[in-house]
Amino acid sequence: MNKIVSLIVGGGLLALLVTGLLSSGHGQPGPQGKEGDDKERAADREALRKSAYDFVQAFEKGDAKALAEQWTDHGEFRDDTGAVIRGRAAIEKAYAVHFREKPRSKIEIDIRLIRFLSRDTAIEEGVLRLNPAGAELPTSTRYSALHVREDGKWKIAGVQESGAIEDKLEDLAWLIGDWEVKAKDKQVQMKFAWNDKKTQIRNQFSVKEGAKVTASGMQIISQDPQSGQLRSWHFDDDGGHGQSMWFRDGNRWAMDSLGVLADGRETAATNVLTRLNDDEFLWRSTQRTLAGARVPDTEPVKIVRTKSGK
């Protein structure tokens, strides 16, 4: 497999093919970001959103030809390694490769900005998420897309992506919702949600034994603005606390974790989250220590999305 094709199949350059023509929520227009006061361009924005809806429909059908027709004849896109695909024919071929290698994958876009450079040119910026079917972890890519109007219709002329190989908070968006695990005498519930500015994912968690809540607290996941590393912090309602560094490993997330219990004893562990599909993941805690002494690893626990959490 050549470099270009491998990047597409891996979810890198594919991001460039779909940018500017998608909407969040599988076809419903998403947040548009700050677009200025040019209200006279409302019809043009609506046309771009309509193109997004048409694109999502074609993507779900696996129609490479229809997707490529959304581009100009000589449209091109470039990833952050400098790899480029030029021309509608090459773009159509790239879509076909993706659908052959990764059938049933889904896409979402978070449009952060649309601005107009002239009557017939527009810039769109945002974040694209590719959600493969099965156990593979989703990937996200920041993008900037140039749209031009040809014969009265908006088309993509060029796209530049960035951050394709970085771990990003958006890669964890599939966790948003309600989850639980039930044992014979215990139930753990988790509720993941974005904060208002989508700079954090917050997890409210609780443990019940019978009808009584025996433990609860909050976890905050964010991207360190200095290092760019994904980090999380948790705060137990009994006073315990801790933090973790997140590292992507195939279809798993590994968390290098340190903490302090309510009684002051220090803890350390490598916690592993393994995605099984959209609605299930495994959790296991390994390499555990308590007050400096080694303690056994936990068995893998399956966490399941609740129906109300979809």
N, C-alpha and C positions, 0 to 999 in steps of 0.2 A: 504494500500500500504506500503510495507516495505521500510526501509531506502534506500537501494541500488536502488530500482526501482524508488523511488520518486526523488532521485538525478539525475538519468538518464533522467526522463521525464522533470525535471526542467531545463535541459540544462547543468548540472554540469559534471557528469561522461560521458555523451554522447561525450563531447569534447575529452575525452581520446580515445574513440573508433575511432575517425576520424583523429586524429593527425598523421602527417607523410605521409598521403596518399591522401592529397587534394592539390588543387591549386586554386589560386584566379581567379576570372572571370569565375566561373562555369565551370571548367575543363581545362582552359588554364594555363600553368605553370606560377607561380608568381615570385616575386623577391626572389633570393636565398640567399642574404646576403653575408657577407664576408666569403669566403670558403678557403682562403689560396692559395698557389701556386701549389698545387698538381694536375696539369693538367692531369696527367695520370689517375685520377679518373673520368674523364669526362663521360666515358661510364657507370660507376656506378651511377653517378648523373642522367644521362638520364634514367636509369632503375628505379630509385626512382620516377622521374617525371612521367614516364609511369604508374607506380603503382598508382600515384595520379590521373591520368586521369581515369584509370579503376575504382578507388574507387568512383569518382564523378558520373560516369555513373551508378554504382550499387546503390548508395544512391538515385539518382533521380528516380530509378525504385522501390525503397523500398525493395531491395533484401537483407534481413538480412543474408542469407546463403553465398552469394557471398562476402559480407563485412567481415564476420567472417573468411573466407578462406584467407584473407590478413594477418591474425595473425598466429603465431606459435601455436602448439598444447597446450603449457602450458603458453602462453602469459598472461600478467597481466597488469592492470593499477590501479593507485592509485590517489585519489584526495587529496586536501590539508586539508581535515578533517581526513584522514587516511582510508577512505572507499576503499575497493579493490574488483575488479572482476577478477577472475582467470580462465583461460582455455577457449578454443575456444567455447565450448558448452554454457558456461555462457555468453560469449560475444555475440554470435548469439541471445540468448534469450533477452539480453539487447537491441540490435538493433530492434528486433521484437516489444518489448514494446514501444520503441520510435515511430516507424512507426504507431502503433495502436493509440497511444495517441496524436501524433503531425504529422498528415499526411501533405504532401506538404511543409514541412519545407526545407530550403536550407542551404548550408554550404559554407564557404569561408575560405581560409587559407592564412596567410601572413608568408611565411617561411623566417626566419631571418638568419639562420645558418645551414649549413650541414658540418660535419667534420667526418673524418674516424679515428677510434681507431686502427683498424687492417685491414687486407685484407678483412675480412668478417663481420665487425661490423661498424656501423655508428651511429652518434648522430645527431638528427635534433631538432632545437628549433624554435619556432615561436608563432604566435597568431592565434587561431581558432575563427571564428565567426559563430554562429548558428542564422539563420534568420527565425523565425517561420512565417507561413502564418497568415494573419489577423493583429489584433491590438497589439498583444504581442510584447514587445520590444525585439530587438536582444540582445544576450549575447555574451561575448567574454572571452576567457581563454588563459592564457599563458601555454605553454607545453614544455616538453622535451621528445623526443621519441628515444628509442633504436631500431635500425634495425639490423637484422642478416641475413646472406645469408645461405639458406638451399637448397641443391640440385640445386644450381645455381640460385635461386630466392630469392629476398629480401623480408623479412617479418618483421612484428612488433613483438618484444619480450617483450617490456615493455614501459609504458608511465607514466609520473608524471605530474600532472597539478598544477597550482598555481593561486591564485587570482580569483577563481571562484565566490566569493561573493563580490568582490570589484566592484565599479563603475569605468569603464575604458574608455578612450577616444575612443577606438575601438568600444564601444557600440553605438557610435553616427555615425559610418561610413555610415549608411543608409541615412544620410542627405546629403552626397556628391552629388552635382548636382545643377541644377537651379530650383528655386521655385518662385511662384508668387501668389498674391491675387488681384482680381480686384473688385472694387466697382463702383458705378455709375460715379463718377468723379475723381477717384483716383486709382493708381496702385502701388503695392509694389512688388519689385523684390529682390530676394536673391540668391546669388551664393556661395555655400559651396564647399571648396576645401582643400585638404591636403597641408601643406607646404612640401618642398623637403624631409625632414627627417621624415615626418609623426609624428612629435611631437606636431603639432598644427592643428586644423581645423579653417580655416579663412572664414568668411562670409562677402562678399561685398554686401551691401544693398543700395537701393535707393527708394525714393518715388516720383512718378510722378503725377502731376495734369495737365491733357491734355498732351501736348508735353513738358512741363516744369518740370525739376527735382527740387523739393522743399526741399528735404532732402536726405542726403547720408552719408555713413560712413563705418566703418569696425568693425567686432566683431572677437575676437580671443578666441578660446576655447582650453584649455590645462589642463594637469594634474599637480597639484602642486608637485614638486619633494620632498618637505619636508613632507607634510601631506598626499599626495596621493589623495587628494580631487579634483574633477573636478571643474574648475573655468573658468569664461569667463570675458573678458574686452571688452567694446565697446568704440569707439571714433567717435563722430559725426563730420562731416566736418565743422560745425559751432562753434566748440569748446567744446560742451558738451561731457561728458564722464561718464562711470559707470562700475560696476563690479557685478558679480553674483556668488554664490555658487550653484552647481547643485546637486540635490538629486533624486535618482531613487525611484519611487513610483508606483509599478505595471506596467501598460503600459503608465505611464506618467513620465515626468521629471518636477520637481518643482525647480524653481530658486529663491533664496533669493537675491533680487537685490537692490542695492543702486546706486544713480547717481547724477549728477549735470548738470543742463541745461546751455545753453550758457549764460543766464542772471544771473547765480549764484545761482538760487533757487535749493534746494536739493529735491531729489525724493527718494521714497522707494516703493517697491512692491514685491509681490510674483507672478512671471510669471509661467504659467503652459503650457507645451507642451505635447499634447496627441496624440500619434501615432494612426492613423486609419488603415493604411496599408502602403505598400512600397511607395505609391505615394501621400498620403494625411496625413496631421496632423492638429490638432486644436491648436490655440494659444489664451490664455486669460490672462489678467493681473488683479490680485485681490489684496486686502488689500493695496490699493494705497494711498500714501500721497504725497502732493506737498507743500513744505515749511512748513511742520509740520501739515498741515490741510488735513483731510480725503477727498478723491475724489472718485466718483463711480467706481466700477469695470467695465471693458470693457465686451462687449458681446463676446462669442467665435467666432473666425474668422478661416475659413478653408483655409489652405495653400496647394496649389496643385503643384506637380512637372510638369515642362514643358516638352514637348516631346523632346526638344533639350537638356534637363538636365539629360536624362537617360544614 
